Amino acid sequence: MNRRSPTLEDVAREAGVSRATVSRVVNGVRNVDPGIQELVRNAIERTGYTPNRAARALVTRHPTGSVALVVSGAGDAFAGRVFADPFFGRVVNGVVGYLRSRAMQPVLLFAESPVAREQVVGYLRQGSADGALVVSVQPDDPLPDLLLAARVPTVLFARPARDTPVSCVDLDHYAGGRLAGEHLLARGCGRMATICTSPEVRAGRARLAGFRDALARAGHGSVPAAEGSFSLDSGATAMAALLRDHPEVDGVFAANDLMAQGACHVLREAGRRIPEDVAVVGFDDSSVAVTCRPPLTTVRQPVEEMAAAMAGMLEEQVRGVRTAPRTLVFAPQLVVRESA
């Protein structure tokens, strides 16, 4: 005799709460005490309960045809910052291009707070989408672990800070930083500086290490640095600090194109010619690199290709073709324009 599937009532008995409370947790309703949510989640794990919509999809092998593209960060203005950054537009283009060719649709979700994360996990746990593509701007984002605990097929853009067994796509950021340093050296720059990111950001840390190592091999042991936060304004502020403390600087590597654009604004206002007086190299090869004045020399991150590969890896998980976690690393490329 076949064992029946666990029900909401089974979960409620296991957790010691009402069926209505379990239903609210499963459906991601906001006003449930975090402690009770944890009790219910643990009970779901112990009983093996699967929400009906997901269960039907597993039994019939008919997926929903939708994939969640989850942008995870922090702060009330987070969504606005996302739409202002061309990087995220490129991720969306890559994901949509891949999914459209397979008659699948993306669902854009934001996880900017603990409450929003719980809603996202609840939405996905109940089978509202076939899996999650996660782009996180937090160095130590808890969302990937929550999704894995909920048994949601998940692929990340960039390696997680923690050693989480989850598939991801990433770039060889160290090699990208090295390319920037080697290019500035080849131009004859001898007093270089960098606009870096917080050391908590894995990608930024690797870009800085590659840049510094390239310069160190050429005998430049000390590289002035000012920290930015991937935004135009932070790049401008960092460049102003570098000019104040190191007015002799003749080459700058910024950890993304927006910060490089901010640096160019400050350099022009200070009467510095680009690239004659100060050469500037960015990172990403986003739309900013082309619209910047002068157009940026930058290290290309093939974001669209990486995003499409991420979607393909998720499709493999959903179909059961390849379920073991894996990391796909892309190579950067230097794109030379007029700024360096």
C-alpha positions as CSV (number, residue, x, y, z in Angstrom):
1,M,0.0,0.0,0.0
2,N,1.4,3.4,-1.0
3,R,2.2,5.8,1.8
4,R,0.0,8.9,1.6
5,S,1.7,12.3,1.0
6,P,2.1,14.6,4.1
7,T,-0.7,17.2,4.4
8,L,-1.0,20.7,6.0
9,E,-2.6,19.0,9.0
10,D,0.4,16.7,9.4
11,V,2.7,19.8,9.4
12,A,0.4,21.6,11.8
13,R,0.5,18.7,14.3
14,E,4.3,18.4,14.0
15,A,4.8,22.1,14.6
16,G,2.1,22.4,17.3
17,V,0.3,25.2,15.4
18,S,-3.0,25.6,13.5
19,R,-3.5,24.6,9.9
20,A,-4.2,28.2,9.1
21,T,-0.8,29.2,10.5
22,V,1.0,26.6,8.4
23,S,-0.9,27.8,5.3
24,R,0.2,31.4,5.9
25,V,3.8,30.4,6.3
26,V,3.7,28.3,3.1
27,N,2.2,31.1,1.2
28,G,4.6,33.7,2.4
29,V,2.1,35.9,4.3
30,R,3.9,38.7,6.1
31,N,2.4,38.8,9.6
32,V,3.7,35.5,11.0
33,D,6.1,35.6,14.0
34,P,9.6,34.6,12.8
35,G,9.8,32.0,15.6
36,I,6.6,30.4,14.4
37,Q,7.9,30.5,10.8
38,E,11.0,28.6,11.9
39,L,8.9,26.0,13.7
40,V,6.7,25.5,10.6
41,R,9.8,25.3,8.3
42,N,11.4,22.7,10.5
43,A,8.1,20.7,10.6
44,I,7.9,20.8,6.8
45,E,11.4,19.4,6.5
46,R,10.6,16.6,9.0
47,T,7.4,15.6,7.4
48,G,8.5,16.0,3.8
49,Y,5.5,18.1,3.0
50,T,5.3,19.6,-0.5
51,P,2.8,22.3,-1.4
52,N,0.1,21.1,-3.8
53,R,1.1,23.2,-6.8
54,A,4.7,21.9,-6.6
55,A,3.5,18.3,-6.0
56,R,1.3,18.4,-9.1
57,A,4.2,19.7,-11.1
58,L,6.5,16.9,-9.9
59,V,3.8,14.2,-10.4
60,T,2.7,15.3,-13.9
61,R,6.2,16.5,-14.9
62,H,4.6,19.7,-16.3
63,P,6.6,22.6,-14.8
64,T,5.1,26.0,-14.4
65,G,7.1,27.4,-17.4
66,S,8.3,30.3,-15.2
67,V,11.6,31.0,-13.5
68,A,12.2,33.5,-10.7
69,L,15.0,36.0,-11.3
70,V,15.7,37.1,-7.7
71,V,17.7,40.3,-7.0
72,S,18.8,40.1,-3.4
73,G,20.1,43.1,-1.5
74,A,19.3,45.5,1.3
75,G,17.6,48.9,1.9
76,D,14.4,50.6,1.0
77,A,15.8,52.2,-2.2
78,F,17.3,48.9,-3.4
79,A,15.1,48.4,-6.3
80,G,15.8,51.9,-7.6
81,R,19.5,51.3,-7.4
82,V,19.1,48.1,-9.3
83,F,17.3,49.7,-12.2
84,A,19.9,52.5,-12.4
85,D,22.8,50.0,-12.8
86,P,23.3,48.8,-16.4
87,F,24.8,45.6,-15.0
88,F,21.4,44.3,-14.0
89,G,19.8,45.2,-17.3
90,R,22.4,43.0,-19.0
91,V,21.6,40.1,-16.7
92,V,17.9,40.4,-17.5
93,N,18.7,40.5,-21.3
94,G,20.7,37.3,-21.0
95,V,18.1,35.5,-19.0
96,V,15.2,36.6,-21.1
97,G,17.0,35.7,-24.3
98,Y,17.6,32.2,-23.1
99,L,14.1,31.6,-21.6
100,R,12.2,33.0,-24.6
101,S,13.8,30.5,-26.9
102,R,12.3,27.8,-24.7
103,A,8.9,29.3,-24.2
104,M,9.6,30.1,-20.6
105,Q,8.9,33.3,-18.7
106,P,10.9,35.2,-16.0
107,V,9.3,36.5,-12.8
108,L,11.3,39.3,-11.2
109,L,11.5,39.2,-7.4
110,F,13.3,41.5,-4.9
111,A,14.6,40.2,-1.6
112,E,15.7,43.5,0.0
113,S,14.8,42.6,3.6
114,P,14.3,39.6,5.9
115,V,10.6,39.9,5.4
116,A,11.0,40.0,1.6
117,R,13.3,37.0,1.7
118,E,10.7,35.0,3.6
119,Q,8.1,36.0,0.9
120,V,10.4,34.9,-1.9
121,V,11.2,31.6,-0.2
122,G,7.5,31.0,0.5
123,Y,6.6,31.8,-3.1
124,L,9.1,29.4,-4.5
125,R,8.5,26.7,-2.0
126,Q,4.9,26.4,-3.0
127,G,5.9,25.8,-6.6
128,S,5.0,29.2,-8.1
129,A,8.1,29.0,-10.3
130,D,10.3,26.2,-11.3
131,G,13.5,27.5,-9.7
132,A,15.5,30.6,-8.9
133,L,18.2,32.6,-10.6
134,V,19.8,34.7,-7.9
135,V,21.8,37.9,-8.3
136,S,23.0,39.1,-4.9
137,V,24.7,42.4,-4.0
138,Q,25.3,41.3,-0.4
139,P,28.6,39.7,0.5
140,D,27.1,37.3,2.9
141,D,23.6,36.8,1.6
142,P,21.5,34.2,3.5
143,L,19.1,33.7,0.6
144,P,21.0,30.9,-1.2
145,D,21.1,28.8,2.0
146,L,17.3,29.4,2.6
147,L,16.5,28.3,-1.0
148,L,18.6,25.2,-0.7
149,A,16.9,24.3,2.6
150,A,13.6,24.7,0.9
151,R,14.8,22.4,-1.9
152,V,14.3,25.0,-4.6
153,P,16.5,24.5,-7.7
154,T,18.9,27.5,-7.6
155,V,21.7,29.0,-9.6
156,L,23.7,32.1,-8.6
157,F,25.4,34.8,-10.5
158,A,28.8,34.8,-8.8
159,R,30.2,32.5,-6.2
160,P,28.6,32.9,-2.7
161,A,30.7,34.2,0.1
162,R,30.1,31.1,2.2
163,D,30.9,27.5,1.1
164,T,27.4,26.8,-0.1
165,P,26.8,23.7,-2.3
166,V,25.0,25.6,-5.1
167,S,25.6,26.0,-8.8
168,C,26.8,29.4,-10.1
169,V,28.4,31.2,-13.0
170,D,31.3,33.6,-12.3
171,L,34.2,35.5,-13.9
172,D,37.9,35.2,-13.4
173,H,38.0,38.5,-11.7
174,Y,41.7,38.2,-10.7
175,A,42.6,37.8,-14.4
176,G,40.5,40.9,-15.2
177,G,42.3,43.0,-12.7
178,R,45.6,41.8,-14.0
179,L,44.6,42.8,-17.6
180,A,43.9,46.3,-16.4
181,G,47.2,46.6,-14.6
182,E,49.2,45.3,-17.6
183,H,47.4,47.7,-19.9
184,L,48.2,50.7,-17.8
185,L,51.8,49.6,-17.5
186,A,52.1,49.1,-21.3
187,R,50.8,52.7,-21.8
188,G,53.8,53.9,-19.7
189,C,51.9,54.8,-16.6
190,G,54.1,54.9,-13.5
191,R,52.1,56.4,-10.7
192,M,48.9,54.3,-10.7
193,A,46.0,54.2,-8.2
194,T,42.8,52.2,-8.0
195,I,39.2,52.8,-7.0
196,C,38.3,49.5,-5.3
197,T,35.3,48.0,-3.4
198,S,34.8,46.9,0.1
199,P,37.1,43.9,0.9
200,E,33.9,41.9,1.8
201,V,33.0,41.8,-1.9
202,R,34.6,38.7,-3.3
203,A,34.7,39.9,-6.9
204,G,36.1,43.3,-6.0
205,R,38.7,41.8,-3.8
206,A,39.9,39.5,-6.6
207,R,40.0,42.4,-9.1
208,L,42.2,44.4,-6.8
209,A,44.5,41.5,-6.1
210,G,45.0,40.9,-9.9
211,F,45.7,44.6,-10.5
212,R,48.2,44.9,-7.6
213,D,50.0,41.7,-8.6
214,A,50.4,42.9,-12.2
215,L,52.0,46.1,-10.9
216,A,54.1,44.3,-8.3
217,R,55.7,42.2,-11.0
218,A,56.7,45.4,-12.7
219,G,58.3,46.8,-9.5
220,H,55.3,48.9,-8.2
221,G,55.0,47.7,-4.7
222,S,52.6,50.2,-3.3
223,V,49.3,51.2,-5.0
224,P,47.1,53.9,-3.5
225,A,43.5,52.9,-3.2
226,A,40.2,54.6,-2.4
227,E,37.0,52.6,-1.8
228,G,33.8,53.0,-3.7
229,S,30.5,51.1,-3.8
230,F,30.0,50.4,-7.5
231,S,28.1,53.7,-8.0
232,L,29.0,56.8,-10.1
233,D,28.9,59.1,-7.1
234,S,31.2,56.8,-5.1
235,G,33.6,56.7,-7.9
236,A,33.7,60.5,-8.1
237,T,34.2,60.8,-4.3
238,A,37.0,58.2,-4.4
239,M,38.7,60.0,-7.3
240,A,38.6,63.3,-5.5
241,A,40.3,61.7,-2.5
242,L,43.0,60.2,-4.7
243,L,43.7,63.5,-6.4
244,R,43.9,65.2,-3.1
245,D,46.3,62.7,-1.5
246,H,48.2,61.6,-4.7
247,P,48.0,64.5,-7.2
248,E,50.8,62.9,-9.3
249,V,48.6,59.9,-10.3
250,D,48.7,59.1,-14.0
251,G,46.7,55.9,-14.2
252,V,43.5,54.7,-12.5
253,F,41.8,51.4,-12.5
254,A,38.2,51.4,-11.2
255,A,36.5,48.2,-10.2
256,N,33.4,48.9,-12.4
257,D,32.4,51.3,-15.2
258,L,30.1,53.5,-13.2
259,M,32.9,54.3,-10.8
260,A,35.3,54.9,-13.7
261,Q,32.7,57.3,-15.2
262,G,32.6,59.2,-11.9
263,A,36.4,59.3,-11.8
264,C,36.4,60.8,-15.4
265,H,34.0,63.5,-14.3
266,V,36.3,64.6,-11.4
267,L,39.4,64.4,-13.5
268,R,37.9,66.7,-16.2
269,E,36.8,69.1,-13.6
270,A,40.3,69.2,-12.2
271,G,41.7,70.0,-15.6
272,R,43.3,66.6,-16.2
273,R,43.2,65.3,-19.8
274,I,42.1,61.7,-20.3
275,P,44.2,59.8,-21.3
276,E,47.1,62.2,-21.9
277,D,47.4,63.2,-18.2
278,V,45.5,60.3,-16.5
279,A,44.6,57.0,-18.2
280,V,41.4,55.4,-16.8
281,V,40.4,51.7,-17.1
282,G,37.0,50.4,-15.9
283,F,35.4,47.0,-15.5
284,D,32.3,45.3,-17.0
285,D,32.1,46.8,-20.5
286,S,28.6,48.0,-19.8
287,S,26.6,50.7,-21.7
288,V,28.3,53.3,-19.5
289,A,31.7,52.4,-21.1
290,V,30.4,53.6,-24.5
291,T,28.5,56.7,-23.3
292,C,31.3,57.9,-21.0
293,R,33.4,60.8,-22.3
294,P,35.9,59.7,-23.4
295,P,34.6,56.2,-24.1
296,L,36.1,53.8,-21.5
297,T,38.8,51.3,-22.0
298,T,37.4,48.5,-19.8
299,V,37.7,44.8,-18.9
300,R,34.7,43.1,-20.4
301,Q,32.6,40.8,-18.3
302,P,30.3,38.8,-20.7
303,V,27.3,39.3,-18.5
304,E,24.7,38.3,-21.1
305,E,26.4,35.1,-21.9
306,M,26.9,34.3,-18.2
307,A,23.2,35.0,-17.5
308,A,22.1,32.8,-20.3
309,A,24.4,30.0,-19.0
310,M,22.9,30.5,-15.6
311,A,19.4,30.0,-17.0
312,G,20.6,26.9,-18.8
313,M,22.1,25.4,-15.7
314,L,18.8,26.0,-13.9
315,E,16.9,24.3,-16.7
316,E,19.2,21.2,-16.3
317,Q,18.3,21.1,-12.6
318,V,14.6,21.4,-13.2
319,R,14.6,18.6,-15.7
320,G,16.9,16.4,-13.6
321,V,19.6,16.3,-16.3
322,R,22.4,17.6,-14.0
323,T,21.7,18.1,-10.3
324,A,25.2,18.2,-8.8
325,P,26.4,21.7,-8.0
326,R,29.0,23.1,-10.4
327,T,30.7,26.4,-11.1
328,L,31.1,27.8,-14.7
329,V,33.9,30.4,-14.9
330,F,34.2,32.8,-17.8
331,A,37.3,34.6,-19.0
332,P,37.5,38.4,-19.1
333,Q,38.7,40.4,-22.1
334,L,40.3,43.9,-22.4
335,V,38.3,46.3,-24.6
336,V,40.5,49.3,-25.6
337,R,38.8,52.6,-26.3
338,E,39.9,56.2,-25.8
339,S,40.3,56.6,-22.0
340,A,43.5,54.5,-21.8
